[in-house]
Amino acid sequence: MTTETPQIPTAEEEMLNWGRLLMDGLPFADLLAAQRRDSDTSWFAFWMAKADDYESMGDEALRDGNTLTAGYWFWVGSMAAQYAQFLWFDERRPRGQLRKAELYHRAAPLLDPPAERVDLPIDDTVIIGYLRRPKGAQGPVPCAVLLGGLESTKEESYMFENLLLERGVATFTFDGPGQGEMFEDVALADDYHRYSSRVVDYLETLSDTIASDQIGVLGRSLGGHYALRAAAMDGRFKACVTWGGFVQMDDWDFEYPMTKLSWQYVTKSPDLATAQRRVRDAIDVRPVLAGLKVPTYVLHGGKDETPITELDLLQEYAVNADITLDLEPEGDHCCHNLGPAPRLRMADWLTHQLHP
């Protein structure tokens, strides 16, 4: 398989990824304002101010008794904080992360359906996650475990959660090694599957509300790699979706400059050379892919900077999996530029696998 080499975006273009930000729920008016903002206003300052504005609007809605509206404003405020910091690698990153988590925590009980915070001890840290169940669900329902990527975290999956919830599938999102609220304790590691399995351990205790034999895993970008590893190493997952994921990172020449800085940040490496070694060693699912024995959906964009040869590697090593390949020739990374259609296909496919 071959495809054209995508042009390297500027830093501003990489941050202002219209498709990603719109599909993840940021208002279009905010994206226009970010693009047109005064030259004296930094990207970070613009979005952090938006987060403050949305929290104030949420507080006003609460005072007026409009809890659904309040939940929305707190959530979109958390997204503003997420995108304020997601491609900075200095003191702005932890400030934005903290603000995002605070605002989502306020939003969680007000969402429809609500998000229940769950803290799961593991080793010397805690997995912070959120469980949401479909409205009006009676008895045990299927559940999808959603995995974030290199700079995406649990709060960012809200819009995709809603697609699954509308289809009768519960969702569990969490931050793992190198992500969000776990980053301070645990950098990117080669054992992410231990954390996703810890989540399944918990879901199995919810026999009255979650069908433990109908659990799937879906991961976006780096999370797509983690999803492959999770399903290959834990037979309790019944279906897998890798959304813009990849098999290995032996060669990262294809990565954009800001993405390389992200790798350096999440591995807590002193320099790019060290980061490359750590990433190469940690991110390689080939040795375990023969253990992937469940239906697996693969979404990939032909204009993704992640080489299309990753699909060949997946098919070469995942010899025991029934793979559904969805290759979009015009798609960028995770096909964010193609609107809702790819996300709807993934949601439908996963629902059919878990809830036939």
C-alpha positions in Angstrom: 0.0 0.0 0.0 1.2 3.5 -0.8 0.0 7.0 -0.2 1.2 10.5 -0.6 3.4 12.1 2.0 1.3 14.7 3.9 2.7 18.3 4.3 4.1 19.2 7.7 1.7 21.6 9.4 2.8 24.7 11.2 2.5 24.7 15.0 -0.7 26.8 14.8 -2.2 24.5 12.1 -1.5 21.5 14.2 -3.2 23.0 17.2 -6.1 24.4 15.2 -7.1 21.1 13.7 -10.6 22.1 12.8 -12.0 18.6 12.2 -10.7 17.3 15.5 -11.8 20.3 17.6 -15.2 20.5 16.0 -15.9 16.8 16.3 -14.8 16.8 19.9 -17.4 19.4 20.7 -15.8 22.9 20.7 -18.1 25.6 19.3 -17.3 26.7 15.8 -17.4 30.3 16.9 -14.6 29.6 19.3 -12.4 28.2 16.5 -13.0 31.3 14.4 -12.2 33.5 17.3 -9.0 31.5 18.1 -7.9 31.9 14.5 -8.7 35.7 14.5 -7.5 36.5 18.0 -5.3 39.5 18.7 -1.6 38.9 18.1 -0.9 39.8 21.7 -3.1 36.9 23.0 -1.4 33.6 23.1 -3.2 30.3 22.2 -3.0 29.2 25.8 -4.3 32.4 27.2 -7.2 32.5 24.7 -8.5 29.0 25.6 -7.9 29.3 29.3 -10.0 32.5 29.3 -12.7 30.6 27.4 -12.6 27.9 30.1 -13.2 30.6 32.8 -16.0 32.1 30.8 -17.7 28.8 30.4 -17.4 28.0 34.1 -19.1 31.3 34.9 -21.9 30.5 32.5 -22.2 27.1 34.2 -22.4 28.7 37.6 -25.1 31.0 36.4 -27.1 28.1 34.9 -26.8 26.3 38.3 -28.1 29.3 40.1 -31.1 29.3 37.8 -31.7 25.6 38.3 -30.7 24.6 34.8 -28.5 21.6 35.6 -28.3 20.2 32.0 -27.1 23.6 30.7 -24.6 23.9 33.6 -23.2 20.4 32.8 -22.7 21.4 29.2 -20.9 24.6 30.1 -18.6 22.9 32.6 -17.8 20.2 30.0 -17.1 22.6 27.1 -15.0 24.6 29.6 -13.0 21.5 30.3 -12.5 21.0 26.6 -11.3 24.6 26.2 -8.7 23.9 28.9 -7.7 20.7 27.2 -7.0 22.4 23.9 -5.3 25.3 25.6 -2.5 23.0 26.8 -2.5 19.9 24.7 0.5 20.8 22.5 2.6 22.8 25.1 5.4 21.1 27.0 6.2 23.6 29.8 4.4 24.9 32.9 1.3 25.5 30.8 0.7 21.8 30.4 0.0 20.9 34.1 -2.0 24.1 34.6 -4.3 23.3 31.7 -4.5 19.6 32.8 -5.6 20.6 36.3 -8.2 23.0 35.0 -9.6 20.5 32.6 -9.9 17.8 35.3 -11.6 20.3 37.7 -14.2 21.4 35.2 -15.0 17.9 34.0 -15.4 16.8 37.6 -18.0 19.5 38.0 -19.7 18.5 34.8 -19.8 14.8 35.4 -22.8 14.4 37.7 -24.8 16.9 35.5 -24.3 15.2 32.2 -27.1 13.2 30.6 -26.5 10.4 31.4 -24.2 11.3 34.3 -20.6 10.2 34.6 -19.7 8.4 37.8 -16.2 8.9 39.0 -14.3 5.7 39.8 -10.9 5.5 41.5 -9.1 2.2 41.0 -5.9 1.6 43.0 -3.0 0.0 41.0 0.6 -0.3 42.1 1.4 3.0 43.8 -1.1 5.1 42.0 -4.8 5.4 41.2 -6.6 5.0 37.9 -9.1 7.9 37.7 -12.0 6.9 35.4 -15.6 7.7 34.6 -18.4 5.2 34.0 -21.6 6.2 32.1 -24.6 3.9 31.5 -27.3 4.4 28.9 -30.4 6.3 30.0 -33.2 4.0 31.1 -31.0 0.9 31.0 -32.6 -2.2 32.6 -30.2 -4.8 33.8 -26.7 -5.5 32.6 -25.6 -3.7 29.4 -22.5 -4.0 27.1 -19.6 -1.7 27.9 -16.9 -0.1 25.8 -13.6 0.9 27.4 -12.3 4.0 25.7 -8.6 4.7 25.5 -7.0 8.1 24.9 -3.9 8.8 22.9 -0.7 10.8 23.0 -2.2 14.0 24.2 -5.9 13.1 24.4 -7.4 12.1 27.7 -10.5 10.7 29.2 -12.5 14.0 29.2 -12.0 14.3 25.4 -14.1 11.1 24.6 -17.4 12.6 25.7 -18.8 13.1 22.2 -18.0 9.5 21.2 -19.3 8.2 24.4 -22.7 9.7 23.5 -22.7 7.8 20.2 -22.3 4.5 22.1 -24.7 5.5 24.9 -27.4 6.3 22.4 -26.9 2.7 21.0 -27.3 1.1 24.4 -23.6 0.6 25.2 -22.1 1.9 28.5 -18.7 3.6 28.5 -15.7 3.7 30.8 -12.9 6.2 30.2 -9.7 6.6 32.1 -6.2 8.0 32.1 -3.4 5.5 31.8 0.4 5.9 31.9 1.6 9.1 30.3 -1.9 10.6 30.2 -3.9 13.2 32.0 -4.2 12.8 35.7 -1.9 9.7 35.8 1.0 11.5 34.1 2.6 12.8 37.3 2.8 9.3 38.8 3.5 7.2 35.7 5.1 8.2 32.4 4.4 6.3 29.1 5.1 2.6 29.7 5.0 -0.7 27.9 2.4 -2.2 30.1 -0.7 -0.1 29.4 -2.6 -3.4 29.1 -2.3 -3.9 32.9 -4.3 -0.7 33.4 -7.1 -1.6 30.9 -7.3 -5.1 32.5 -7.6 -3.4 35.9 -10.7 -1.6 34.5 -12.2 -4.9 33.3 -11.6 -6.3 36.8 -13.7 -3.5 38.2 -16.4 -3.9 35.5 -16.8 -7.6 36.3 -17.9 -6.6 39.9 -20.9 -4.7 38.4 -22.9 -7.8 37.5 -26.2 -6.0 38.0 -25.4 -3.2 35.6 -22.6 -4.3 33.2 -22.6 -7.4 31.1 -19.1 -8.7 31.7 -19.2 -11.0 28.7 -19.9 -8.0 26.4 -16.9 -5.7 27.0 -15.1 -4.1 24.1 -12.1 -1.7 23.8 -11.7 1.3 21.5 -8.6 3.5 21.3 -7.8 6.6 19.4 -4.4 7.3 17.9 -1.8 6.0 20.4 -4.9 4.6 22.2 -5.5 2.5 19.1 -2.1 0.8 19.7 -3.1 0.3 23.3 -6.4 -1.2 22.3 -4.7 -3.8 20.1 -2.4 -4.7 23.0 -5.3 -4.8 25.5 -7.4 -7.1 23.4 -4.4 -9.3 22.5 -3.4 -9.8 26.1 -6.8 -10.0 27.8 -9.3 -12.4 26.5 -12.2 -10.7 28.3 -12.4 -8.1 25.6 -14.9 -9.3 23.0 -14.2 -6.7 20.3 -11.5 -4.1 19.4 -11.4 -0.9 17.5 -8.2 0.8 16.6 -8.9 4.4 15.5 -5.9 5.8 13.7 -3.7 3.5 15.7 -0.4 1.8 14.8 1.6 -1.4 15.5 5.1 -0.1 16.3 7.4 2.9 16.5 10.7 1.6 15.2 11.0 4.6 12.9 9.5 7.9 13.9 10.8 10.0 11.0 7.3 10.3 9.8 6.2 12.1 13.0 5.6 15.8 12.9 8.0 18.0 15.0 5.3 18.8 17.7 4.4 15.1 17.9 8.0 14.3 18.6 8.0 16.8 21.4 4.8 15.2 22.8 6.6 11.8 22.9 9.5 13.5 24.7 7.1 15.0 27.2 5.1 11.9 28.0 8.2 9.7 28.4 9.8 12.3 30.6 12.9 12.2 28.5 15.7 14.7 28.6 16.0 14.9 24.9 14.5 13.6 21.6 17.1 10.8 21.2 16.2 9.4 24.5 12.5 9.7 23.8 12.9 7.9 20.5 14.6 4.9 22.2 12.0 4.8 25.0 9.1 5.0 22.5 10.6 2.3 20.3 11.0 0.0 23.2 7.5 0.6 24.7 5.4 0.9 21.6 5.6 -2.4 19.8 2.6 -4.8 19.8 4.0 -7.3 17.2 5.2 -9.8 19.8 1.7 -10.3 21.1 -0.6 -9.7 18.1 -1.1 -13.4 17.6 -3.1 -13.3 20.8 -5.6 -10.9 19.1 -8.5 -13.3 18.5 -11.5 -11.0 18.5 -13.2 -9.0 15.7 -11.1 -5.9 15.2 -12.1 -2.7 13.3 -9.3 -0.6 11.9 -9.9 3.0 10.8 -7.1 4.7 9.0 -6.7 7.8 6.8 -4.7 7.7 3.6 -3.3 11.1 4.4 -2.4 10.3 8.0 1.3 10.9 8.9 1.3 7.4 10.4 2.4 5.3 7.4 -0.2 3.1 5.7 2.3 0.3 6.0 1.1 -0.1 9.6 -1.9 -1.8 8.1 0.2 -4.3 6.4 2.1 -5.1 9.6 -1.2 -5.5 11.5 -2.5 -8.0 8.9 0.9 -9.8 8.9 1.0 -10.3 12.7 -2.7 -10.5 13.7 -3.2 -13.8 12.0 -5.9 -15.0 14.4 -8.2 -11.9 14.2 -11.1 -11.1 12.0 -10.1 -7.7 10.8 -12.5 -5.1 9.2 -10.4 -2.5 7.4 -11.8 0.9 6.9 -9.3 2.9 4.8 -10.3 6.5 3.9 -8.1 7.7 1.1 -8.7 11.4 1.9 -8.6 11.0 5.7 -6.1 12.7 7.9 -4.9 11.4 11.3 -7.9 9.6 12.8 -10.0 10.9 9.9 -10.9 14.0 11.8 -11.4 15.9 8.6 -14.2 13.7 7.4 -16.9 14.7 9.8 -19.2 12.4 11.7 -19.3 9.5 9.2 -16.2 7.5 10.4 -17.2 7.9 14.0 -20.8 6.7 13.3 -19.4 3.6 11.5 -17.2 2.7 14.4 -20.0 3.2 16.9 -22.4 1.0 14.8 -19.8 -1.7 14.3 -18.8 -1.9 18.0 -22.5 -1.9 19.0 -23.2 -4.8 16.7 -20.3 -6.8 18.1 -21.2 -6.2 21.7 -25.0 -6.1 21.5 -26.1 -8.1 18.5 
